[in-house]
Amino acid sequence: MILFDGCSWTWGDELENNEKDRFSTLVSDHLGKNHVNISERGKSNDGILRSTMEYCENNKVDFAVIQFTKISRREILDSTGDFYNSLCIGKVRNACKKKYSPHRASLYYFKYLNTSADDIANFYKNKYLLENFFKGKDIPYYFVCLNKKNDLLIRKPSSWQKMSDTEPVTSLYTLFGGDKKDGTPYFDYPPSGHPNIKGHQKIADHILQNLHIRETVL
């Protein structure tokens, strides 16, 4: 069984039939294998790490494909301890556009606490922890991400980066030919926030081309 986790890109947001046309289905159908997609719209890398580990602890997974999301997103446990809050800049922007009170935790976090250096360090922490979790479980894996060209540029690499950047993560934007969505066949016009059917097929083809490194899947 192949496990897929990620944000709205892996979930298949804006596809007419997301369960049929998203890249997780395309990959598993091509290989003739069962799969589970536990992605969620707006999910953070913290949430992807948490949900992937929880699923693998309780289920047999033969291979995992993980799509890391925007590095600015965070996840915090609610003060009641009952659920996880997603901190996302999109919540603040959408609230301003629609003139309603934004998610308070997201507003305060991005106004007073968020820094690009912390975003980068958090990405590498999640990557490092998930790499070593999979290795400890002997689960083959493949990573892709949404980091654009300049997202991870820092003057002094953190110790987390030095430990976890031994296996480069392919950017899906690079796969599509750059950071821009306009003028490419992989996004509908006008460009939306998520790839169309051709975009998902492009991602699926990329993953399938790289699975030869893990013979257990083939």
Secondary structure as the mmCIF struct_conf table of DSSP 4:
data_model
#
loop_
_struct_conf.conf_type_id
_struct_conf.id
_struct_conf.beg_label_comp_id
_struct_conf.beg_label_asym_id
_struct_conf.beg_label_seq_id
_struct_conf.end_label_comp_id
_struct_conf.end_label_asym_id
_struct_conf.end_label_seq_id
STRN STRN1 ILE A 2 ASP A 5
BEND BEND1 CYS A 7 CYS A 7
HELX_RH_AL_P HELX_RH_AL_P1 SER A 8 TRP A 11
TURN_TY1_P TURN_TY1_P1 GLY A 12 GLU A 14
TURN_TY1_P TURN_TY1_P2 GLU A 16 ASN A 17
HELX_RH_AL_P HELX_RH_AL_P2 ASN A 18 ASP A 21
BEND BEND2 ARG A 22 ARG A 22
HELX_RH_AL_P HELX_RH_AL_P3 PHE A 23 LEU A 31
TURN_TY1_P TURN_TY1_P3 GLY A 32 GLY A 32
STRN STRN2 HIS A 35 ASN A 37
TURN_TY1_P TURN_TY1_P4 ARG A 41 GLY A 42
HELX_RH_AL_P HELX_RH_AL_P4 ASN A 45 ASN A 58
BEND BEND3 ASN A 59 ASN A 59
BEND BEND4 ASP A 62 ASP A 62
STRN STRN3 PHE A 63 PHE A 68
TURN_TY1_P TURN_TY1_P5 ILE A 71 SER A 72
STRN STRN4 ARG A 74 LEU A 77
TURN_TY1_P TURN_TY1_P6 SER A 79 THR A 80
BEND BEND5 GLY A 81 PHE A 83
STRN STRN5 TYR A 84 LEU A 87
HELX_RH_AL_P HELX_RH_AL_P5 ILE A 89 LYS A 98
TURN_TY1_P TURN_TY1_P7 LYS A 99 LYS A 99
BEND BEND6 TYR A 100 TYR A 100
HELX_LH_PP_P HELX_LH_PP_P1 SER A 101 HIS A 103
HELX_RH_AL_P HELX_RH_AL_P6 ARG A 104 TYR A 108
HELX_RH_PI_P HELX_RH_PI_P1 TYR A 109 LEU A 113
HELX_RH_AL_P HELX_RH_AL_P7 SER A 116 LYS A 137
TURN_TY1_P TURN_TY1_P8 ASP A 138 ASP A 138
STRN STRN6 TYR A 141 CYS A 145
TURN_TY1_P TURN_TY1_P9 LYS A 149 LEU A 152
BEND BEND7 ARG A 155 LYS A 156
HELX_RH_AL_P HELX_RH_AL_P8 SER A 159 SER A 164
TURN_TY1_P TURN_TY1_P10 ASP A 165 THR A 166
BEND BEND8 GLU A 167 GLU A 167
STRN STRN7 THR A 170 SER A 171
HELX_RH_AL_P HELX_RH_AL_P9 LEU A 172 LEU A 175
TURN_TY1_P TURN_TY1_P11 PHE A 176 GLY A 177
BEND BEND9 GLY A 178 ASP A 179
TURN_TY1_P TURN_TY1_P12 ASP A 182 GLY A 183
TURN_TY1_P TURN_TY1_P13 PRO A 185 TYR A 186
BEND BEND10 PHE A 187 PHE A 187
HELX_LH_PP_P HELX_LH_PP_P2 ASP A 188 ASP A 188
BEND BEND11 TYR A 189 PRO A 190
HELX_LH_PP_P HELX_LH_PP_P3 PRO A 191 PRO A 191
BEND BEND12 GLY A 193 HIS A 194
HELX_RH_AL_P HELX_RH_AL_P10 ILE A 197 ASN A 210
HELX_RH_3T_P HELX_RH_3T_P1 LEU A 211 ILE A 213
TURN_TY1_P TURN_TY1_P14 GLU A 215 VAL A 217
#
